[in-house]
Amino acid sequence: MPGCTTIHGSSPVNSGHISDEDLELYCLGRSPDARLPRLEEHILLCPSCQRRCQDLQTYLDTIRRVLREERRSIQ
């Protein structure tokens, strides 16, 4: 995809997009500080990775909601 750059190391991962692992760490707020600016820049410029990030965030929000409901039902 034009405008997309390699994020993980020096070789392409996911055709120049953010790897699934790196995207998951980013969405969980656990990306290494040294890589955070490049990840954020890539997501800002890449519609494909923006969609993946939104989808993952929706999934994580759903999991968190279900876990909260489960905790409430146990108490």
A tleap script that builds the chain and sets N, CA, C and O, in Angstrom:
source leaprc.protein.ff14SB
mol = sequence {
  NMET PRO GLY CYS THR THR ILE HIE GLY SER
  SER PRO VAL ASN SER GLY HIE ILE SER ASP
  GLU ASP LEU GLU LEU TYR CYS LEU GLY ARG
  SER PRO ASP ALA ARG LEU PRO ARG LEU GLU
  GLU HIE ILE LEU LEU CYS PRO SER CYS GLN
  ARG ARG CYS GLN ASP LEU GLN THR TYR LEU
  ASP THR ILE ARG ARG VAL LEU ARG GLU GLU
  ARG ARG SER ILE CGLN
}
set mol.1.N position { 0.847 -1.168 0.000 }
set mol.1.CA position { 0.000 0.000 0.000 }
set mol.1.C position { 0.892 1.230 0.000 }
set mol.1.O position { 1.808 1.309 0.818 }
set mol.2.N position { 0.663 2.185 -0.877 }
set mol.2.CA position { 1.478 3.387 -0.919 }
set mol.2.C position { 1.420 4.134 0.404 }
set mol.2.O position { 0.362 4.232 1.026 }
set mol.3.N position { 2.554 4.656 0.828 }
set mol.3.CA position { 2.621 5.417 2.057 }
set mol.3.C position { 2.835 4.567 3.293 }
set mol.3.O position { 3.078 5.112 4.370 }
set mol.4.N position { 2.754 3.258 3.176 }
set mol.4.CA position { 2.947 2.379 4.321 }
set mol.4.C position { 4.415 2.001 4.421 }
set mol.4.O position { 5.059 1.696 3.417 }
set mol.5.N position { 4.928 2.023 5.615 }
set mol.5.CA position { 6.328 1.697 5.831 }
set mol.5.C position { 6.443 0.500 6.745 }
set mol.5.O position { 5.522 0.191 7.502 }
set mol.6.N position { 7.572 -0.170 6.672 }
set mol.6.CA position { 7.830 -1.309 7.539 }
set mol.6.C position { 7.975 -0.830 8.970 }
set mol.6.O position { 8.653 0.166 9.226 }
set mol.7.N position { 7.363 -1.509 9.884 }
set mol.7.CA position { 7.382 -1.119 11.290 }
set mol.7.C position { 8.265 -2.047 12.112 }
set mol.7.O position { 8.984 -1.577 12.994 }
set mol.8.N position { 8.234 -3.306 11.858 }
set mol.8.CA position { 8.888 -4.305 12.697 }
set mol.8.C position { 10.277 -4.622 12.150 }
set mol.8.O position { 10.404 -5.350 11.165 }
set mol.9.N position { 11.306 -4.088 12.773 }
set mol.9.CA position { 12.671 -4.390 12.344 }
set mol.9.C position { 12.964 -3.814 10.979 }
set mol.9.O position { 12.418 -2.774 10.610 }
set mol.10.N position { 13.834 -4.487 10.216 }
set mol.10.CA position { 14.221 -3.956 8.916 }
set mol.10.C position { 13.612 -4.729 7.761 }
set mol.10.O position { 13.838 -4.379 6.602 }
set mol.11.N position { 12.845 -5.773 8.050 }
set mol.11.CA position { 12.228 -6.533 6.973 }
set mol.11.C position { 10.720 -6.363 7.031 }
set mol.11.O position { 10.162 -6.180 8.113 }
set mol.12.N position { 10.051 -6.419 5.885 }
set mol.12.CA position { 8.596 -6.226 5.875 }
set mol.12.C position { 7.864 -7.295 6.680 }
set mol.12.O position { 8.211 -8.475 6.638 }
set mol.13.N position { 6.873 -6.868 7.391 }
set mol.13.CA position { 5.986 -7.760 8.127 }
set mol.13.C position { 4.574 -7.386 7.715 }
set mol.13.O position { 4.232 -6.204 7.687 }
set mol.14.N position { 3.745 -8.379 7.393 }
set mol.14.CA position { 2.379 -8.107 6.958 }
set mol.14.C position { 2.373 -7.140 5.776 }
set mol.14.O position { 1.591 -6.190 5.765 }
set mol.15.N position { 3.231 -7.368 4.785 }
set mol.15.CA position { 3.294 -6.536 3.580 }
set mol.15.C position { 3.538 -5.068 3.894 }
set mol.15.O position { 2.955 -4.195 3.252 }
set mol.16.N position { 4.389 -4.786 4.871 }
set mol.16.CA position { 4.714 -3.411 5.207 }
set mol.16.C position { 3.797 -2.787 6.230 }
set mol.16.O position { 3.960 -1.613 6.561 }
set mol.17.N position { 2.846 -3.528 6.737 }
set mol.17.CA position { 1.934 -3.027 7.750 }
set mol.17.C position { 2.411 -3.461 9.127 }
set mol.17.O position { 3.339 -4.260 9.252 }
set mol.18.N position { 1.780 -2.936 10.138 }
set mol.18.CA position { 2.105 -3.298 11.516 }
set mol.18.C position { 1.747 -4.765 11.741 }
set mol.18.O position { 0.678 -5.222 11.336 }
set mol.19.N position { 2.640 -5.487 12.380 }
set mol.19.CA position { 2.364 -6.900 12.655 }
set mol.19.C position { 1.198 -7.012 13.639 }
set mol.19.O position { 0.914 -6.075 14.385 }
set mol.20.N position { 0.534 -8.156 13.632 }
set mol.20.CA position { -0.577 -8.385 14.560 }
set mol.20.C position { -0.116 -8.217 16.003 }
set mol.20.O position { -0.815 -7.617 16.819 }
set mol.21.N position { 1.059 -8.749 16.311 }
set mol.21.CA position { 1.593 -8.658 17.676 }
set mol.21.C position { 1.825 -7.204 18.081 }
set mol.21.O position { 1.442 -6.796 19.177 }
set mol.22.N position { 2.452 -6.419 17.198 }
set mol.22.CA position { 2.712 -5.015 17.507 }
set mol.22.C position { 1.416 -4.224 17.639 }
set mol.22.O position { 1.307 -3.345 18.493 }
set mol.23.N position { 0.437 -4.534 16.799 }
set mol.23.CA position { -0.840 -3.838 16.874 }
set mol.23.C position { -1.557 -4.160 18.184 }
set mol.23.O position { -2.156 -3.283 18.806 }
set mol.24.N position { -1.491 -5.409 18.590 }
set mol.24.CA position { -2.105 -5.806 19.855 }
set mol.24.C position { -1.441 -5.080 21.025 }
set mol.24.O position { -2.129 -4.565 21.906 }
set mol.25.N position { -0.114 -5.038 21.035 }
set mol.25.CA position { 0.597 -4.321 22.098 }
set mol.25.C position { 0.216 -2.851 22.102 }
set mol.25.O position { 0.024 -2.264 23.167 }
set mol.26.N position { 0.104 -2.249 20.923 }
set mol.26.CA position { -0.270 -0.839 20.819 }
set mol.26.C position { -1.669 -0.616 21.414 }
set mol.26.O position { -1.864 0.305 22.207 }
set mol.27.N position { -2.622 -1.442 21.040 }
set mol.27.CA position { -3.999 -1.287 21.524 }
set mol.27.C position { -4.118 -1.543 23.022 }
set mol.27.O position { -5.020 -1.021 23.675 }
set mol.28.N position { -3.220 -2.336 23.556 }
set mol.28.CA position { -3.210 -2.608 24.995 }
set mol.28.C position { -2.393 -1.575 25.766 }
set mol.28.O position { -2.324 -1.629 26.994 }
set mol.29.N position { -1.773 -0.633 25.052 }
set mol.29.CA position { -0.948 0.386 25.696 }
set mol.29.C position { 0.377 -0.156 26.198 }
set mol.29.O position { 0.932 0.356 27.170 }
set mol.30.N position { 0.887 -1.192 25.540 }
set mol.30.CA position { 2.117 -1.841 25.995 }
set mol.30.C position { 3.236 -1.824 24.964 }
set mol.30.O position { 4.163 -2.630 25.042 }
set mol.31.N position { 3.157 -0.913 23.998 }
set mol.31.CA position { 4.203 -0.808 22.979 }
set mol.31.C position { 5.471 -0.235 23.608 }
set mol.31.O position { 5.398 0.643 24.468 }
set mol.32.N position { 6.627 -0.730 23.183 }
set mol.32.CA position { 7.877 -0.138 23.673 }
set mol.32.C position { 7.935 1.348 23.288 }
set mol.32.O position { 7.605 1.715 22.160 }
set mol.33.N position { 8.350 2.185 24.219 }
set mol.33.CA position { 8.383 3.631 23.993 }
set mol.33.C position { 9.172 4.012 22.748 }
set mol.33.O position { 8.801 4.949 22.041 }
set mol.34.N position { 10.244 3.301 22.481 }
set mol.34.CA position { 11.101 3.640 21.339 }
set mol.34.C position { 10.371 3.451 20.011 }
set mol.34.O position { 10.705 4.114 19.029 }
set mol.35.N position { 9.398 2.573 19.964 }
set mol.35.CA position { 8.694 2.279 18.706 }
set mol.35.C position { 7.361 3.005 18.593 }
set mol.35.O position { 6.761 3.038 17.519 }
set mol.36.N position { 6.902 3.578 19.677 }
set mol.36.CA position { 5.582 4.199 19.706 }
set mol.36.C position { 5.398 5.289 18.645 }
set mol.36.O position { 4.367 5.286 17.971 }
set mol.37.N position { 6.340 6.220 18.461 }
set mol.37.CA position { 6.132 7.250 17.425 }
set mol.37.C position { 5.949 6.671 16.019 }
set mol.37.O position { 5.106 7.157 15.265 }
set mol.38.N position { 6.711 5.655 15.658 }
set mol.38.CA position { 6.572 5.043 14.331 }
set mol.38.C position { 5.248 4.310 14.194 }
set mol.38.O position { 4.615 4.361 13.140 }
set mol.39.N position { 4.825 3.628 15.254 }
set mol.39.CA position { 3.534 2.936 15.211 }
set mol.39.C position { 2.396 3.941 15.037 }
set mol.39.O position { 1.510 3.747 14.203 }
set mol.40.N position { 2.426 5.010 15.826 }
set mol.40.CA position { 1.369 6.006 15.745 }
set mol.40.C position { 1.347 6.692 14.385 }
set mol.40.O position { 0.276 6.935 13.830 }
set mol.41.N position { 2.516 7.005 13.848 }
set mol.41.CA position { 2.582 7.631 12.535 }
set mol.41.C position { 2.016 6.709 11.459 }
set mol.41.O position { 1.268 7.144 10.584 }
set mol.42.N position { 2.383 5.427 11.536 }
set mol.42.CA position { 1.894 4.476 10.544 }
set mol.42.C position { 0.376 4.354 10.613 }
set mol.42.O position { -0.300 4.383 9.585 }
set mol.43.N position { -0.154 4.219 11.816 }
set mol.43.CA position { -1.610 4.089 11.970 }
set mol.43.C position { -2.309 5.340 11.457 }
set mol.43.O position { -3.371 5.245 10.842 }
set mol.44.N position { -1.738 6.495 11.697 }
set mol.44.CA position { -2.319 7.746 11.230 }
set mol.44.C position { -2.397 7.804 9.707 }
set mol.44.O position { -3.348 8.354 9.152 }
set mol.45.N position { -1.393 7.235 9.032 }
set mol.45.CA position { -1.296 7.336 7.576 }
set mol.45.C position { -1.852 6.142 6.812 }
set mol.45.O position { -2.004 6.218 5.593 }
set mol.46.N position { -2.159 5.050 7.491 }
set mol.46.CA position { -2.527 3.807 6.815 }
set mol.46.C position { -3.975 3.405 7.126 }
set mol.46.O position { -4.258 2.942 8.231 }
set mol.47.N position { -4.879 3.574 6.180 }
set mol.47.CA position { -6.283 3.207 6.407 }
set mol.47.C position { -6.471 1.737 6.790 }
set mol.47.O position { -7.338 1.414 7.602 }
set mol.48.N position { -5.668 0.855 6.214 }
set mol.48.CA position { -5.785 -0.568 6.524 }
set mol.48.C position { -5.457 -0.839 7.994 }
set mol.48.O position { -6.186 -1.566 8.670 }
set mol.49.N position { -4.378 -0.265 8.482 }
set mol.49.CA position { -3.990 -0.476 9.884 }
set mol.49.C position { -4.932 0.270 10.829 }
set mol.49.O position { -5.140 -0.163 11.963 }
set mol.50.N position { -5.504 1.388 10.370 }
set mol.50.CA position { -6.513 2.076 11.174 }
set mol.50.C position { -7.713 1.159 11.401 }
set mol.50.O position { -8.214 1.050 12.520 }
set mol.51.N position { -8.173 0.499 10.332 }
set mol.51.CA position { -9.313 -0.437 10.448 }
set mol.51.C position { -8.968 -1.599 11.368 }
set mol.51.O position { -9.770 -1.994 12.214 }
set mol.52.N position { -7.770 -2.143 11.195 }
set mol.52.CA position { -7.353 -3.265 12.052 }
set mol.52.C position { -7.314 -2.828 13.507 }
set mol.52.O position { -7.744 -3.568 14.392 }
set mol.53.N position { -6.804 -1.633 13.759 }
set mol.53.CA position { -6.716 -1.109 15.119 }
set mol.53.C position { -8.119 -0.905 15.706 }
set mol.53.O position { -8.368 -1.258 16.859 }
set mol.54.N position { -9.021 -0.344 14.921 }
set mol.54.CA position { -10.405 -0.152 15.377 }
set mol.54.C position { -11.079 -1.484 15.669 }
set mol.54.O position { -11.775 -1.622 16.675 }
set mol.55.N position { -10.875 -2.466 14.795 }
set mol.55.CA position { -11.466 -3.795 15.010 }
set mol.55.C position { -10.929 -4.431 16.288 }
set mol.55.O position { -11.684 -5.005 17.072 }
set mol.56.N position { -9.632 -4.324 16.488 }
set mol.56.CA position { -9.024 -4.901 17.689 }
set mol.56.C position { -9.503 -4.169 18.932 }
set mol.56.O position { -9.762 -4.796 19.959 }
set mol.57.N position { -9.623 -2.852 18.851 }
set mol.57.CA position { -10.102 -2.088 20.001 }
set mol.57.C position { -11.541 -2.457 20.340 }
set mol.57.O position { -11.892 -2.546 21.517 }
set mol.58.N position { -12.375 -2.671 19.334 }
set mol.58.CA position { -13.756 -3.106 19.556 }
set mol.58.C position { -13.777 -4.471 20.244 }
set mol.58.O position { -14.548 -4.693 21.176 }
set mol.59.N position { -12.927 -5.374 19.777 }
set mol.59.CA position { -12.828 -6.708 20.384 }
set mol.59.C position { -12.401 -6.597 21.851 }
set mol.59.O position { -13.003 -7.220 22.726 }
set mol.60.N position { -11.359 -5.801 22.114 }
set mol.60.CA position { -10.863 -5.647 23.483 }
set mol.60.C position { -11.923 -5.013 24.384 }
set mol.60.O position { -12.082 -5.423 25.534 }
set mol.61.N position { -12.646 -4.019 23.872 }
set mol.61.CA position { -13.712 -3.398 24.656 }
set mol.61.C position { -14.804 -4.413 25.002 }
set mol.61.O position { -15.338 -4.401 26.111 }
set mol.62.N position { -15.131 -5.281 24.058 }
set mol.62.CA position { -16.140 -6.314 24.298 }
set mol.62.C position { -15.675 -7.288 25.374 }
set mol.62.O position { -16.438 -7.636 26.275 }
set mol.63.N position { -14.435 -7.724 25.279 }
set mol.63.CA position { -13.878 -8.639 26.286 }
set mol.63.C position { -13.892 -7.993 27.666 }
set mol.63.O position { -14.271 -8.631 28.648 }
set mol.64.N position { -13.483 -6.739 27.743 }
set mol.64.CA position { -13.477 -6.031 29.035 }
set mol.64.C position { -14.891 -5.923 29.613 }
set mol.64.O position { -15.095 -6.111 30.812 }
set mol.65.N position { -15.858 -5.620 28.753 }
set mol.65.CA position { -17.241 -5.495 29.206 }
set mol.65.C position { -17.754 -6.832 29.741 }
set mol.65.O position { -18.385 -6.878 30.797 }
set mol.66.N position { -17.488 -7.909 29.021 }
set mol.66.CA position { -17.931 -9.236 29.453 }
set mol.66.C position { -17.278 -9.616 30.779 }
set mol.66.O position { -17.939 -10.177 31.653 }
set mol.67.N position { -16.003 -9.320 30.937 }
set mol.67.CA position { -15.319 -9.629 32.189 }
set mol.67.C position { -15.902 -8.844 33.360 }
set mol.67.O position { -16.048 -9.383 34.456 }
set mol.68.N position { -16.236 -7.568 33.133 }
set mol.68.CA position { -16.873 -6.769 34.196 }
set mol.68.C position { -18.218 -7.370 34.587 }
set mol.68.O position { -18.547 -7.462 35.770 }
set mol.69.N position { -18.989 -7.776 33.588 }
set mol.69.CA position { -20.295 -8.373 33.867 }
set mol.69.C position { -20.145 -9.690 34.627 }
set mol.69.O position { -20.925 -9.987 35.531 }
set mol.70.N position { -19.148 -10.464 34.256 }
set mol.70.CA position { -18.897 -11.735 34.939 }
set mol.70.C position { -18.528 -11.487 36.407 }
set mol.70.O position { -19.011 -12.182 37.301 }
set mol.71.N position { -17.679 -10.502 36.642 }
set mol.71.CA position { -17.282 -10.182 38.021 }
set mol.71.C position { -18.492 -9.767 38.846 }
set mol.71.O position { -18.632 -10.174 39.999 }
set mol.72.N position { -19.360 -8.962 38.259 }
set mol.72.CA position { -20.557 -8.525 38.971 }
set mol.72.C position { -21.474 -9.682 39.308 }
set mol.72.O position { -22.078 -9.711 40.380 }
set mol.73.N position { -21.582 -10.643 38.389 }
set mol.73.CA position { -22.483 -11.772 38.620 }
set mol.73.C position { -21.932 -12.731 39.682 }
set mol.73.O position { -22.696 -13.447 40.330 }
set mol.74.N position { -20.612 -12.742 39.857 }
set mol.74.CA position { -19.996 -13.608 40.866 }
set mol.74.C position { -20.141 -13.017 42.258 }
set mol.74.O position { -20.251 -13.756 43.236 }
set mol.75.N position { -20.143 -11.723 42.357 }
set mol.75.CA position { -20.189 -11.067 43.677 }
set mol.75.C position { -21.539 -11.112 44.291 }
set mol.75.O position { -21.732 -10.604 45.396 }
savepdb mol mol.pdb
quit
